[in-house]
Amino acid sequence: MVGKQAELFIYALVSMKLRNKYILNAERQKDLLKKVISNDKEDIIKQSMTLFPHLSKEEKLKTIKSVEEKIIGNEDFIKGANLLALIKRETNTDGVIFDIAIKLFNYEWKIVESDYKAMFITTDNPGFCIDSHFNSFNTKFADCTFIFPLTPAFCLIISDKKRDLEVRNDMLFKSIHYETADSGMIRKINSNSAIFSNRYLVAQTKQTLQSFQH
């Protein structure tokens, strides 16, 4: 794989994994805004002592409360705050997504292929991490093996125990190793994928999905 394409590819996967969860839940976004306003309330009151000395503390608190209610009740503001956060995150080359993507780029990439006796599933929250004690996590990019199903037949696996030595010699090319995954391995990966799903499982066949109904 061309090195630049590999960089963009892993950045996209990490970005998908670390997406802003508040955009999925308006109530959680509102709770976050309430917390921010509450934390800043004392500083606002102190500043207002100079700016509005003629107002009592009670009047200032009432004004803050009124502004808070208008912000929390404004759906356009909620959406705008989400979009701004996403834009800042995606354009910040010093951010956590960029750091994790570069880290994963420098480790060995392995793609395991289904033996076609079983197929990989995906979910509305694809990918997960396994640590050295075989504990699974939604996101944990230290002491981890990052596992991300790509298609029903292929799954990407990156372990931070296996550095890609070829990257040092040629940043223009990213080598990828291929292995065949047996049915047992696929079942383990699918089980972890299902654990971290939010609402939806996606599979190539109805039979594969039915195995998660028991």
PyMOL CGO cylinders between C-alpha atoms (Angstrom):
from pymol import cmd
from pymol.cgo import CYLINDER

trace = [
    CYLINDER, 0.00, 0.00, 0.00, 1.23, 3.53, -0.77, 0.3, 1, 1, 1, 1, 1, 1,
    CYLINDER, 1.23, 3.53, -0.77, 2.43, 5.18, 2.45, 0.3, 1, 1, 1, 1, 1, 1,
    CYLINDER, 2.43, 5.18, 2.45, 0.29, 8.30, 2.09, 0.3, 1, 1, 1, 1, 1, 1,
    CYLINDER, 0.29, 8.30, 2.09, -2.81, 6.24, 1.43, 0.3, 1, 1, 1, 1, 1, 1,
    CYLINDER, -2.81, 6.24, 1.43, -2.04, 4.13, 4.50, 0.3, 1, 1, 1, 1, 1, 1,
    CYLINDER, -2.04, 4.13, 4.50, -1.72, 7.27, 6.64, 0.3, 1, 1, 1, 1, 1, 1,
    CYLINDER, -1.72, 7.27, 6.64, -5.08, 8.60, 5.45, 0.3, 1, 1, 1, 1, 1, 1,
    CYLINDER, -5.08, 8.60, 5.45, -6.68, 5.19, 5.88, 0.3, 1, 1, 1, 1, 1, 1,
    CYLINDER, -6.68, 5.19, 5.88, -5.61, 4.67, 9.50, 0.3, 1, 1, 1, 1, 1, 1,
    CYLINDER, -5.61, 4.67, 9.50, -6.44, 8.29, 10.34, 0.3, 1, 1, 1, 1, 1, 1,
    CYLINDER, -6.44, 8.29, 10.34, -9.96, 7.72, 9.02, 0.3, 1, 1, 1, 1, 1, 1,
    CYLINDER, -9.96, 7.72, 9.02, -10.39, 4.56, 11.13, 0.3, 1, 1, 1, 1, 1, 1,
    CYLINDER, -10.39, 4.56, 11.13, -9.16, 6.25, 14.31, 0.3, 1, 1, 1, 1, 1, 1,
    CYLINDER, -9.16, 6.25, 14.31, -11.30, 9.30, 13.61, 0.3, 1, 1, 1, 1, 1, 1,
    CYLINDER, -11.30, 9.30, 13.61, -14.33, 7.04, 13.19, 0.3, 1, 1, 1, 1, 1, 1,
    CYLINDER, -14.33, 7.04, 13.19, -13.50, 5.29, 16.44, 0.3, 1, 1, 1, 1, 1, 1,
    CYLINDER, -13.50, 5.29, 16.44, -13.01, 8.47, 18.47, 0.3, 1, 1, 1, 1, 1, 1,
    CYLINDER, -13.01, 8.47, 18.47, -15.93, 10.36, 16.98, 0.3, 1, 1, 1, 1, 1, 1,
    CYLINDER, -15.93, 10.36, 16.98, -17.76, 12.90, 19.13, 0.3, 1, 1, 1, 1, 1, 1,
    CYLINDER, -17.76, 12.90, 19.13, -20.33, 10.82, 21.03, 0.3, 1, 1, 1, 1, 1, 1,
    CYLINDER, -20.33, 10.82, 21.03, -22.36, 13.88, 22.05, 0.3, 1, 1, 1, 1, 1, 1,
    CYLINDER, -22.36, 13.88, 22.05, -23.56, 14.35, 18.49, 0.3, 1, 1, 1, 1, 1, 1,
    CYLINDER, -23.56, 14.35, 18.49, -25.48, 11.09, 18.92, 0.3, 1, 1, 1, 1, 1, 1,
    CYLINDER, -25.48, 11.09, 18.92, -27.28, 12.16, 22.09, 0.3, 1, 1, 1, 1, 1, 1,
    CYLINDER, -27.28, 12.16, 22.09, -28.76, 15.64, 22.48, 0.3, 1, 1, 1, 1, 1, 1,
    CYLINDER, -28.76, 15.64, 22.48, -29.40, 15.14, 26.20, 0.3, 1, 1, 1, 1, 1, 1,
    CYLINDER, -29.40, 15.14, 26.20, -25.74, 14.33, 26.85, 0.3, 1, 1, 1, 1, 1, 1,
    CYLINDER, -25.74, 14.33, 26.85, -24.75, 17.42, 24.88, 0.3, 1, 1, 1, 1, 1, 1,
    CYLINDER, -24.75, 17.42, 24.88, -27.08, 19.55, 27.01, 0.3, 1, 1, 1, 1, 1, 1,
    CYLINDER, -27.08, 19.55, 27.01, -25.66, 18.06, 30.21, 0.3, 1, 1, 1, 1, 1, 1,
    CYLINDER, -25.66, 18.06, 30.21, -22.17, 18.93, 29.00, 0.3, 1, 1, 1, 1, 1, 1,
    CYLINDER, -22.17, 18.93, 29.00, -23.16, 22.54, 28.31, 0.3, 1, 1, 1, 1, 1, 1,
    CYLINDER, -23.16, 22.54, 28.31, -24.76, 22.83, 31.74, 0.3, 1, 1, 1, 1, 1, 1,
    CYLINDER, -24.76, 22.83, 31.74, -21.55, 21.58, 33.32, 0.3, 1, 1, 1, 1, 1, 1,
    CYLINDER, -21.55, 21.58, 33.32, -19.43, 24.09, 31.37, 0.3, 1, 1, 1, 1, 1, 1,
    CYLINDER, -19.43, 24.09, 31.37, -21.71, 26.98, 32.35, 0.3, 1, 1, 1, 1, 1, 1,
    CYLINDER, -21.71, 26.98, 32.35, -21.72, 25.85, 35.99, 0.3, 1, 1, 1, 1, 1, 1,
    CYLINDER, -21.72, 25.85, 35.99, -17.91, 25.67, 36.09, 0.3, 1, 1, 1, 1, 1, 1,
    CYLINDER, -17.91, 25.67, 36.09, -17.59, 29.17, 34.62, 0.3, 1, 1, 1, 1, 1, 1,
    CYLINDER, -17.59, 29.17, 34.62, -20.34, 30.73, 36.72, 0.3, 1, 1, 1, 1, 1, 1,
    CYLINDER, -20.34, 30.73, 36.72, -18.10, 32.11, 39.50, 0.3, 1, 1, 1, 1, 1, 1,
    CYLINDER, -18.10, 32.11, 39.50, -15.67, 33.64, 36.99, 0.3, 1, 1, 1, 1, 1, 1,
    CYLINDER, -15.67, 33.64, 36.99, -18.58, 35.27, 35.15, 0.3, 1, 1, 1, 1, 1, 1,
    CYLINDER, -18.58, 35.27, 35.15, -19.90, 36.76, 38.40, 0.3, 1, 1, 1, 1, 1, 1,
    CYLINDER, -19.90, 36.76, 38.40, -16.45, 38.12, 39.33, 0.3, 1, 1, 1, 1, 1, 1,
    CYLINDER, -16.45, 38.12, 39.33, -16.03, 39.76, 35.93, 0.3, 1, 1, 1, 1, 1, 1,
    CYLINDER, -16.03, 39.76, 35.93, -19.52, 41.21, 36.11, 0.3, 1, 1, 1, 1, 1, 1,
    CYLINDER, -19.52, 41.21, 36.11, -18.63, 43.01, 39.36, 0.3, 1, 1, 1, 1, 1, 1,
    CYLINDER, -18.63, 43.01, 39.36, -16.56, 45.41, 37.25, 0.3, 1, 1, 1, 1, 1, 1,
    CYLINDER, -16.56, 45.41, 37.25, -18.71, 45.41, 34.14, 0.3, 1, 1, 1, 1, 1, 1,
    CYLINDER, -18.71, 45.41, 34.14, -22.08, 45.69, 35.88, 0.3, 1, 1, 1, 1, 1, 1,
    CYLINDER, -22.08, 45.69, 35.88, -21.50, 47.07, 39.40, 0.3, 1, 1, 1, 1, 1, 1,
    CYLINDER, -21.50, 47.07, 39.40, -25.08, 48.36, 39.62, 0.3, 1, 1, 1, 1, 1, 1,
    CYLINDER, -25.08, 48.36, 39.62, -26.56, 44.82, 39.51, 0.3, 1, 1, 1, 1, 1, 1,
    CYLINDER, -26.56, 44.82, 39.51, -26.92, 42.62, 42.57, 0.3, 1, 1, 1, 1, 1, 1,
    CYLINDER, -26.92, 42.62, 42.57, -25.53, 39.08, 42.68, 0.3, 1, 1, 1, 1, 1, 1,
    CYLINDER, -25.53, 39.08, 42.68, -29.07, 37.72, 42.59, 0.3, 1, 1, 1, 1, 1, 1,
    CYLINDER, -29.07, 37.72, 42.59, -29.80, 39.69, 39.42, 0.3, 1, 1, 1, 1, 1, 1,
    CYLINDER, -29.80, 39.69, 39.42, -26.62, 38.42, 37.81, 0.3, 1, 1, 1, 1, 1, 1,
    CYLINDER, -26.62, 38.42, 37.81, -27.44, 34.81, 38.71, 0.3, 1, 1, 1, 1, 1, 1,
    CYLINDER, -27.44, 34.81, 38.71, -30.91, 35.25, 37.28, 0.3, 1, 1, 1, 1, 1, 1,
    CYLINDER, -30.91, 35.25, 37.28, -29.41, 36.59, 34.03, 0.3, 1, 1, 1, 1, 1, 1,
    CYLINDER, -29.41, 36.59, 34.03, -26.95, 33.68, 33.82, 0.3, 1, 1, 1, 1, 1, 1,
    CYLINDER, -26.95, 33.68, 33.82, -29.81, 31.25, 34.37, 0.3, 1, 1, 1, 1, 1, 1,
    CYLINDER, -29.81, 31.25, 34.37, -31.85, 32.92, 31.62, 0.3, 1, 1, 1, 1, 1, 1,
    CYLINDER, -31.85, 32.92, 31.62, -28.93, 32.74, 29.16, 0.3, 1, 1, 1, 1, 1, 1,
    CYLINDER, -28.93, 32.74, 29.16, -28.31, 29.09, 30.09, 0.3, 1, 1, 1, 1, 1, 1,
    CYLINDER, -28.31, 29.09, 30.09, -31.93, 28.16, 29.39, 0.3, 1, 1, 1, 1, 1, 1,
    CYLINDER, -31.93, 28.16, 29.39, -31.84, 29.91, 26.01, 0.3, 1, 1, 1, 1, 1, 1,
    CYLINDER, -31.84, 29.91, 26.01, -28.61, 28.12, 25.02, 0.3, 1, 1, 1, 1, 1, 1,
    CYLINDER, -28.61, 28.12, 25.02, -29.76, 24.69, 26.21, 0.3, 1, 1, 1, 1, 1, 1,
    CYLINDER, -29.76, 24.69, 26.21, -33.09, 25.10, 24.43, 0.3, 1, 1, 1, 1, 1, 1,
    CYLINDER, -33.09, 25.10, 24.43, -31.54, 26.23, 21.14, 0.3, 1, 1, 1, 1, 1, 1,
    CYLINDER, -31.54, 26.23, 21.14, -31.13, 23.14, 18.94, 0.3, 1, 1, 1, 1, 1, 1,
    CYLINDER, -31.13, 23.14, 18.94, -29.23, 25.16, 16.31, 0.3, 1, 1, 1, 1, 1, 1,
    CYLINDER, -29.23, 25.16, 16.31, -26.67, 26.12, 18.96, 0.3, 1, 1, 1, 1, 1, 1,
    CYLINDER, -26.67, 26.12, 18.96, -26.29, 22.45, 19.96, 0.3, 1, 1, 1, 1, 1, 1,
    CYLINDER, -26.29, 22.45, 19.96, -25.71, 21.39, 16.35, 0.3, 1, 1, 1, 1, 1, 1,
    CYLINDER, -25.71, 21.39, 16.35, -23.31, 24.28, 15.77, 0.3, 1, 1, 1, 1, 1, 1,
    CYLINDER, -23.31, 24.28, 15.77, -21.27, 23.40, 18.84, 0.3, 1, 1, 1, 1, 1, 1,
    CYLINDER, -21.27, 23.40, 18.84, -20.99, 19.81, 17.63, 0.3, 1, 1, 1, 1, 1, 1,
    CYLINDER, -20.99, 19.81, 17.63, -19.92, 20.82, 14.15, 0.3, 1, 1, 1, 1, 1, 1,
    CYLINDER, -19.92, 20.82, 14.15, -17.33, 23.25, 15.50, 0.3, 1, 1, 1, 1, 1, 1,
    CYLINDER, -17.33, 23.25, 15.50, -15.89, 20.57, 17.79, 0.3, 1, 1, 1, 1, 1, 1,
    CYLINDER, -15.89, 20.57, 17.79, -15.68, 18.10, 14.91, 0.3, 1, 1, 1, 1, 1, 1,
    CYLINDER, -15.68, 18.10, 14.91, -14.00, 20.64, 12.59, 0.3, 1, 1, 1, 1, 1, 1,
    CYLINDER, -14.00, 20.64, 12.59, -11.42, 21.56, 15.22, 0.3, 1, 1, 1, 1, 1, 1,
    CYLINDER, -11.42, 21.56, 15.22, -10.71, 17.92, 15.94, 0.3, 1, 1, 1, 1, 1, 1,
    CYLINDER, -10.71, 17.92, 15.94, -10.32, 16.91, 12.30, 0.3, 1, 1, 1, 1, 1, 1,
    CYLINDER, -10.32, 16.91, 12.30, -8.04, 19.84, 11.41, 0.3, 1, 1, 1, 1, 1, 1,
    CYLINDER, -8.04, 19.84, 11.41, -5.82, 19.61, 14.49, 0.3, 1, 1, 1, 1, 1, 1,
    CYLINDER, -5.82, 19.61, 14.49, -2.62, 17.81, 13.44, 0.3, 1, 1, 1, 1, 1, 1,
    CYLINDER, -2.62, 17.81, 13.44, -1.38, 18.03, 17.01, 0.3, 1, 1, 1, 1, 1, 1,
    CYLINDER, -1.38, 18.03, 17.01, -4.49, 16.31, 18.37, 0.3, 1, 1, 1, 1, 1, 1,
    CYLINDER, -4.49, 16.31, 18.37, -5.00, 12.87, 19.85, 0.3, 1, 1, 1, 1, 1, 1,
    CYLINDER, -5.00, 12.87, 19.85, -6.37, 11.36, 16.61, 0.3, 1, 1, 1, 1, 1, 1,
    CYLINDER, -6.37, 11.36, 16.61, -3.26, 12.38, 14.68, 0.3, 1, 1, 1, 1, 1, 1,
    CYLINDER, -3.26, 12.38, 14.68, -0.98, 11.01, 17.42, 0.3, 1, 1, 1, 1, 1, 1,
    CYLINDER, -0.98, 11.01, 17.42, -2.78, 7.66, 17.57, 0.3, 1, 1, 1, 1, 1, 1,
    CYLINDER, -2.78, 7.66, 17.57, -2.88, 7.35, 13.77, 0.3, 1, 1, 1, 1, 1, 1,
    CYLINDER, -2.88, 7.35, 13.77, 0.88, 7.95, 13.49, 0.3, 1, 1, 1, 1, 1, 1,
    CYLINDER, 0.88, 7.95, 13.49, 1.50, 5.45, 16.29, 0.3, 1, 1, 1, 1, 1, 1,
    CYLINDER, 1.50, 5.45, 16.29, -0.57, 2.76, 14.59, 0.3, 1, 1, 1, 1, 1, 1,
    CYLINDER, -0.57, 2.76, 14.59, 1.02, 3.51, 11.22, 0.3, 1, 1, 1, 1, 1, 1,
    CYLINDER, 1.02, 3.51, 11.22, 4.41, 2.55, 12.67, 0.3, 1, 1, 1, 1, 1, 1,
    CYLINDER, 4.41, 2.55, 12.67, 3.31, -0.91, 13.80, 0.3, 1, 1, 1, 1, 1, 1,
    CYLINDER, 3.31, -0.91, 13.80, 2.91, -4.02, 11.70, 0.3, 1, 1, 1, 1, 1, 1,
    CYLINDER, 2.91, -4.02, 11.70, -0.40, -4.28, 9.86, 0.3, 1, 1, 1, 1, 1, 1,
    CYLINDER, -0.40, -4.28, 9.86, -1.98, -7.68, 9.45, 0.3, 1, 1, 1, 1, 1, 1,
    CYLINDER, -1.98, -7.68, 9.45, -5.15, -8.45, 7.52, 0.3, 1, 1, 1, 1, 1, 1,
    CYLINDER, -5.15, -8.45, 7.52, -6.81, -11.73, 8.41, 0.3, 1, 1, 1, 1, 1, 1,
    CYLINDER, -6.81, -11.73, 8.41, -9.10, -13.24, 5.79, 0.3, 1, 1, 1, 1, 1, 1,
    CYLINDER, -9.10, -13.24, 5.79, -12.15, -15.36, 6.49, 0.3, 1, 1, 1, 1, 1, 1,
    CYLINDER, -12.15, -15.36, 6.49, -11.98, -19.04, 5.63, 0.3, 1, 1, 1, 1, 1, 1,
    CYLINDER, -11.98, -19.04, 5.63, -15.57, -18.47, 4.38, 0.3, 1, 1, 1, 1, 1, 1,
    CYLINDER, -15.57, -18.47, 4.38, -16.96, -20.95, 6.92, 0.3, 1, 1, 1, 1, 1, 1,
    CYLINDER, -16.96, -20.95, 6.92, -17.66, -17.87, 9.03, 0.3, 1, 1, 1, 1, 1, 1,
    CYLINDER, -17.66, -17.87, 9.03, -17.79, -14.15, 8.19, 0.3, 1, 1, 1, 1, 1, 1,
    CYLINDER, -17.79, -14.15, 8.19, -16.94, -10.98, 10.09, 0.3, 1, 1, 1, 1, 1, 1,
    CYLINDER, -16.94, -10.98, 10.09, -19.69, -8.72, 11.33, 0.3, 1, 1, 1, 1, 1, 1,
    CYLINDER, -19.69, -8.72, 11.33, -19.51, -4.97, 11.84, 0.3, 1, 1, 1, 1, 1, 1,
    CYLINDER, -19.51, -4.97, 11.84, -21.55, -2.58, 13.99, 0.3, 1, 1, 1, 1, 1, 1,
    CYLINDER, -21.55, -2.58, 13.99, -22.51, 1.06, 14.43, 0.3, 1, 1, 1, 1, 1, 1,
    CYLINDER, -22.51, 1.06, 14.43, -19.41, 1.33, 16.66, 0.3, 1, 1, 1, 1, 1, 1,
    CYLINDER, -19.41, 1.33, 16.66, -16.82, -0.67, 14.70, 0.3, 1, 1, 1, 1, 1, 1,
    CYLINDER, -16.82, -0.67, 14.70, -13.43, -1.69, 16.05, 0.3, 1, 1, 1, 1, 1, 1,
    CYLINDER, -13.43, -1.69, 16.05, -12.11, -2.46, 19.52, 0.3, 1, 1, 1, 1, 1, 1,
    CYLINDER, -12.11, -2.46, 19.52, -8.88, -2.99, 21.45, 0.3, 1, 1, 1, 1, 1, 1,
    CYLINDER, -8.88, -2.99, 21.45, -7.49, -6.00, 23.34, 0.3, 1, 1, 1, 1, 1, 1,
    CYLINDER, -7.49, -6.00, 23.34, -4.75, -5.56, 25.96, 0.3, 1, 1, 1, 1, 1, 1,
    CYLINDER, -4.75, -5.56, 25.96, -2.00, -8.02, 26.86, 0.3, 1, 1, 1, 1, 1, 1,
    CYLINDER, -2.00, -8.02, 26.86, -4.26, -9.60, 29.51, 0.3, 1, 1, 1, 1, 1, 1,
    CYLINDER, -4.26, -9.60, 29.51, -6.92, -10.26, 26.84, 0.3, 1, 1, 1, 1, 1, 1,
    CYLINDER, -6.92, -10.26, 26.84, -9.30, -7.67, 28.26, 0.3, 1, 1, 1, 1, 1, 1,
    CYLINDER, -9.30, -7.67, 28.26, -11.35, -5.90, 25.60, 0.3, 1, 1, 1, 1, 1, 1,
    CYLINDER, -11.35, -5.90, 25.60, -11.92, -2.14, 25.42, 0.3, 1, 1, 1, 1, 1, 1,
    CYLINDER, -11.92, -2.14, 25.42, -13.86, 0.20, 23.21, 0.3, 1, 1, 1, 1, 1, 1,
    CYLINDER, -13.86, 0.20, 23.21, -10.79, 2.46, 22.97, 0.3, 1, 1, 1, 1, 1, 1,
    CYLINDER, -10.79, 2.46, 22.97, -7.40, 1.80, 24.56, 0.3, 1, 1, 1, 1, 1, 1,
    CYLINDER, -7.40, 1.80, 24.56, -4.42, 2.62, 22.41, 0.3, 1, 1, 1, 1, 1, 1,
    CYLINDER, -4.42, 2.62, 22.41, -1.65, 1.67, 24.85, 0.3, 1, 1, 1, 1, 1, 1,
    CYLINDER, -1.65, 1.67, 24.85, -0.74, -1.97, 25.52, 0.3, 1, 1, 1, 1, 1, 1,
    CYLINDER, -0.74, -1.97, 25.52, -3.22, -2.86, 22.83, 0.3, 1, 1, 1, 1, 1, 1,
    CYLINDER, -3.22, -2.86, 22.83, -4.09, -4.81, 19.75, 0.3, 1, 1, 1, 1, 1, 1,
    CYLINDER, -4.09, -4.81, 19.75, -6.42, -2.74, 17.59, 0.3, 1, 1, 1, 1, 1, 1,
    CYLINDER, -6.42, -2.74, 17.59, -8.92, -4.89, 15.69, 0.3, 1, 1, 1, 1, 1, 1,
    CYLINDER, -8.92, -4.89, 15.69, -11.13, -3.42, 12.99, 0.3, 1, 1, 1, 1, 1, 1,
    CYLINDER, -11.13, -3.42, 12.99, -13.36, -5.52, 10.70, 0.3, 1, 1, 1, 1, 1, 1,
    CYLINDER, -13.36, -5.52, 10.70, -13.19, -4.04, 7.19, 0.3, 1, 1, 1, 1, 1, 1,
    CYLINDER, -13.19, -4.04, 7.19, -15.52, -6.30, 5.20, 0.3, 1, 1, 1, 1, 1, 1,
    CYLINDER, -15.52, -6.30, 5.20, -17.30, -9.63, 5.83, 0.3, 1, 1, 1, 1, 1, 1,
    CYLINDER, -17.30, -9.63, 5.83, -14.13, -11.33, 4.57, 0.3, 1, 1, 1, 1, 1, 1,
    CYLINDER, -14.13, -11.33, 4.57, -11.31, -9.13, 5.91, 0.3, 1, 1, 1, 1, 1, 1,
    CYLINDER, -11.31, -9.13, 5.91, -10.29, -7.71, 9.30, 0.3, 1, 1, 1, 1, 1, 1,
    CYLINDER, -10.29, -7.71, 9.30, -7.36, -5.40, 10.11, 0.3, 1, 1, 1, 1, 1, 1,
    CYLINDER, -7.36, -5.40, 10.11, -5.24, -6.20, 13.18, 0.3, 1, 1, 1, 1, 1, 1,
    CYLINDER, -5.24, -6.20, 13.18, -2.49, -3.90, 14.53, 0.3, 1, 1, 1, 1, 1, 1,
    CYLINDER, -2.49, -3.90, 14.53, -0.53, -4.82, 17.65, 0.3, 1, 1, 1, 1, 1, 1,
    CYLINDER, -0.53, -4.82, 17.65, 1.67, -2.30, 19.47, 0.3, 1, 1, 1, 1, 1, 1,
    CYLINDER, 1.67, -2.30, 19.47, 3.99, -5.21, 20.29, 0.3, 1, 1, 1, 1, 1, 1,
    CYLINDER, 3.99, -5.21, 20.29, 5.06, -5.56, 16.66, 0.3, 1, 1, 1, 1, 1, 1,
    CYLINDER, 5.06, -5.56, 16.66, 6.78, -2.50, 15.20, 0.3, 1, 1, 1, 1, 1, 1,
    CYLINDER, 6.78, -2.50, 15.20, 6.99, -2.33, 11.42, 0.3, 1, 1, 1, 1, 1, 1,
    CYLINDER, 6.99, -2.33, 11.42, 10.74, -2.20, 10.82, 0.3, 1, 1, 1, 1, 1, 1,
    CYLINDER, 10.74, -2.20, 10.82, 10.26, -1.61, 7.10, 0.3, 1, 1, 1, 1, 1, 1,
    CYLINDER, 10.26, -1.61, 7.10, 8.66, 1.80, 7.77, 0.3, 1, 1, 1, 1, 1, 1,
    CYLINDER, 8.66, 1.80, 7.77, 12.04, 3.18, 8.86, 0.3, 1, 1, 1, 1, 1, 1,
    CYLINDER, 12.04, 3.18, 8.86, 13.54, 2.35, 5.48, 0.3, 1, 1, 1, 1, 1, 1,
    CYLINDER, 13.54, 2.35, 5.48, 10.70, 3.38, 3.22, 0.3, 1, 1, 1, 1, 1, 1,
    CYLINDER, 10.70, 3.38, 3.22, 7.97, 5.78, 4.34, 0.3, 1, 1, 1, 1, 1, 1,
    CYLINDER, 7.97, 5.78, 4.34, 6.57, 5.74, 0.79, 0.3, 1, 1, 1, 1, 1, 1,
    CYLINDER, 6.57, 5.74, 0.79, 5.32, 2.18, 1.13, 0.3, 1, 1, 1, 1, 1, 1,
    CYLINDER, 5.32, 2.18, 1.13, 3.37, 0.40, 3.88, 0.3, 1, 1, 1, 1, 1, 1,
    CYLINDER, 3.37, 0.40, 3.88, 3.68, -3.37, 3.93, 0.3, 1, 1, 1, 1, 1, 1,
    CYLINDER, 3.68, -3.37, 3.93, 0.67, -5.50, 4.89, 0.3, 1, 1, 1, 1, 1, 1,
    CYLINDER, 0.67, -5.50, 4.89, 0.79, -9.11, 6.04, 0.3, 1, 1, 1, 1, 1, 1,
    CYLINDER, 0.79, -9.11, 6.04, -2.02, -11.52, 5.24, 0.3, 1, 1, 1, 1, 1, 1,
    CYLINDER, -2.02, -11.52, 5.24, -3.21, -14.56, 7.18, 0.3, 1, 1, 1, 1, 1, 1,
    CYLINDER, -3.21, -14.56, 7.18, -6.26, -16.81, 7.12, 0.3, 1, 1, 1, 1, 1, 1,
    CYLINDER, -6.26, -16.81, 7.12, -8.61, -16.62, 10.11, 0.3, 1, 1, 1, 1, 1, 1,
    CYLINDER, -8.61, -16.62, 10.11, -10.35, -19.82, 11.18, 0.3, 1, 1, 1, 1, 1, 1,
    CYLINDER, -10.35, -19.82, 11.18, -13.97, -19.92, 12.43, 0.3, 1, 1, 1, 1, 1, 1,
    CYLINDER, -13.97, -19.92, 12.43, -12.92, -19.80, 16.09, 0.3, 1, 1, 1, 1, 1, 1,
    CYLINDER, -12.92, -19.80, 16.09, -10.93, -16.60, 15.63, 0.3, 1, 1, 1, 1, 1, 1,
    CYLINDER, -10.93, -16.60, 15.63, -13.76, -15.00, 13.67, 0.3, 1, 1, 1, 1, 1, 1,
    CYLINDER, -13.76, -15.00, 13.67, -16.27, -15.87, 16.40, 0.3, 1, 1, 1, 1, 1, 1,
    CYLINDER, -16.27, -15.87, 16.40, -14.07, -14.24, 19.05, 0.3, 1, 1, 1, 1, 1, 1,
    CYLINDER, -14.07, -14.24, 19.05, -13.70, -11.07, 16.97, 0.3, 1, 1, 1, 1, 1, 1,
    CYLINDER, -13.70, -11.07, 16.97, -17.43, -10.98, 16.25, 0.3, 1, 1, 1, 1, 1, 1,
    CYLINDER, -17.43, -10.98, 16.25, -18.29, -11.44, 19.92, 0.3, 1, 1, 1, 1, 1, 1,
    CYLINDER, -18.29, -11.44, 19.92, -16.17, -8.43, 20.88, 0.3, 1, 1, 1, 1, 1, 1,
    CYLINDER, -16.17, -8.43, 20.88, -17.62, -6.38, 18.04, 0.3, 1, 1, 1, 1, 1, 1,
    CYLINDER, -17.62, -6.38, 18.04, -21.10, -7.15, 19.35, 0.3, 1, 1, 1, 1, 1, 1,
    CYLINDER, -21.10, -7.15, 19.35, -20.16, -6.12, 22.90, 0.3, 1, 1, 1, 1, 1, 1,
    CYLINDER, -20.16, -6.12, 22.90, -19.30, -2.59, 21.82, 0.3, 1, 1, 1, 1, 1, 1,
    CYLINDER, -19.30, -2.59, 21.82, -22.18, -2.07, 19.42, 0.3, 1, 1, 1, 1, 1, 1,
    CYLINDER, -22.18, -2.07, 19.42, -24.64, 0.69, 20.28, 0.3, 1, 1, 1, 1, 1, 1,
    CYLINDER, -24.64, 0.69, 20.28, -27.78, -0.41, 18.45, 0.3, 1, 1, 1, 1, 1, 1,
    CYLINDER, -27.78, -0.41, 18.45, -26.96, -2.20, 15.21, 0.3, 1, 1, 1, 1, 1, 1,
    CYLINDER, -26.96, -2.20, 15.21, -25.12, -5.30, 14.03, 0.3, 1, 1, 1, 1, 1, 1,
    CYLINDER, -25.12, -5.30, 14.03, -24.42, -5.72, 10.32, 0.3, 1, 1, 1, 1, 1, 1,
    CYLINDER, -24.42, -5.72, 10.32, -23.59, -9.03, 8.66, 0.3, 1, 1, 1, 1, 1, 1,
    CYLINDER, -23.59, -9.03, 8.66, -23.51, -10.46, 5.18, 0.3, 1, 1, 1, 1, 1, 1,
    CYLINDER, -23.51, -10.46, 5.18, -25.93, -13.25, 6.00, 0.3, 1, 1, 1, 1, 1, 1,
    CYLINDER, -25.93, -13.25, 6.00, -29.02, -13.66, 8.18, 0.3, 1, 1, 1, 1, 1, 1,
    CYLINDER, -29.02, -13.66, 8.18, -27.52, -16.83, 9.67, 0.3, 1, 1, 1, 1, 1, 1,
    CYLINDER, -27.52, -16.83, 9.67, -24.56, -14.88, 11.06, 0.3, 1, 1, 1, 1, 1, 1,
    CYLINDER, -24.56, -14.88, 11.06, -26.86, -12.41, 12.83, 0.3, 1, 1, 1, 1, 1, 1,
    CYLINDER, -26.86, -12.41, 12.83, -29.05, -15.17, 14.22, 0.3, 1, 1, 1, 1, 1, 1,
    CYLINDER, -29.05, -15.17, 14.22, -26.09, -16.54, 16.17, 0.3, 1, 1, 1, 1, 1, 1,
    CYLINDER, -26.09, -16.54, 16.17, -26.21, -13.37, 18.34, 0.3, 1, 1, 1, 1, 1, 1,
    CYLINDER, -26.21, -13.37, 18.34, -29.85, -13.83, 19.28, 0.3, 1, 1, 1, 1, 1, 1,
    CYLINDER, -29.85, -13.83, 19.28, -29.13, -16.63, 21.74, 0.3, 1, 1, 1, 1, 1, 1,
]
cmd.load_cgo(trace, "trace")
